[in-house]
Amino acid sequence: MQQGLVAEARRLGFAAIGFAPAEDNPLQAERLTQWLDAGHHGTMDWMESRKDVRQGPQSMWPQAASVIALGMSYAPAHDPLALANAPDRARVSVYAQGRDYHDTVKKGLKALARWLVAQARTLDLPEPQLKVFVDTAPVMEKPLGQAAGLGWQGKHTNLVSRDHGSWLFLGAIYCTVPFVPDDAHDDRCGSCTACQAACPTDAFPRAYQLDARRCISYLTIEHKGPIPEEFRKAMGNRIYGCDDCLAVCPWNKFADAAARNRAFLPRAELVAPALADLLALDDTAFRSLFSGSPVKRIGRSRFVRNCLIAAGNSGDAALAAQVQTLCADDDGVVAEAASWALAQLAPLAPLAPPEQNAG
């Protein structure tokens, strides 16, 4: 049944699958506690509120015997850093340019779970009990992925695969079937520090540790208030997430864009959107543009806040009029970001011609 499960997972669009024992990991739990105690989770209180459950599968569900770890590829066909020198354009993280991965991965996991139940019935085996998870439950998918042999947690703290680089959406199925486990994956980062050096905000206190409070992905997605001024210039034109530490990983040279699930093909309007167009979005237009996209979950105000920071960094005085309009926005965070952006653009605006002397 295990071999058939692997084949079915691939048919459903999963590029990677592995099996691990449903055991808690005391070292992982200790590191999580240290990370939380240091405040590196920022305002993500949900990381702390259920840290006891995050110790591993047994802490969540003692009946679990195995973990099926799965990954869907979203390997880009283009250079994620290509817009670094295009300040009039906005940079949306590769993972958010296609369909919302939560929906796509969960649909695949549920289909695989149904197949497993049906197969057990066909073989007259005890019906398995299962739970499926995609990112929204207190499950540590990356350590589980490493335990199941999908890859290893790199120095940028994300999973790295020898076959798919840094471009895997992860999901997990906890089940009562005692599958034969795969070997845990060895760390293959070696002496490389490319991801650490690439971070524009120095968000890595040390290798394998991330201070979310300094991370552009956290600041543009999770952080709800004004962007701290010390990070605004470093954000450049990144308006949703940041790919820098992932994009520079040398293992990406083995990632094949052909393995990407078609659901994650980038939407043309999100590959290189013009900042001027995004600044013009009201709530209705925002919801329409980002329907079915993970970007939608941050809401129009947080999104426009990010776009205003990018506008302030653009050096494009032509954006000043739009920015000035947003200084009166009903949302105070948006208005503050607009005022900051306008102050950056004001020295670049052309001077008004001197008045003619009537005499």
Secondary structure, 3 states (H helix, E strand, C coil): CHHHHHHHHHHCCCCEEEEEECCCCHHHHHHHHHHHHCCCCCCCHHHHHCCCHHHCHHHHCCCCCEEEEEEEECCCCCCCCHHHHCCCECEECHHHCCCCHHHHHHHHHHHHHHHHHHHHHHCCCCCCCEEEECCCCCCCHHHHHHHCCCCEECCCCCEEECCCECCEEEEEEEECCCCCCCCCCCCCCCCCCHHHHHCCCCCCCECCECCHHHCHHHHHHHCCCCCCHHHHHHHCCEEECCCHHHHCCHHHHHCCHHHCCHHHCCCHHHHCCEHHHHHCCCHHHHHHHCCCCHHHHHHHHHHHHHHHHHHHHHCCHHHHHHHHHHCCCCCHHHHHHHHHHHHHHHHHCCCCCCCCCCC
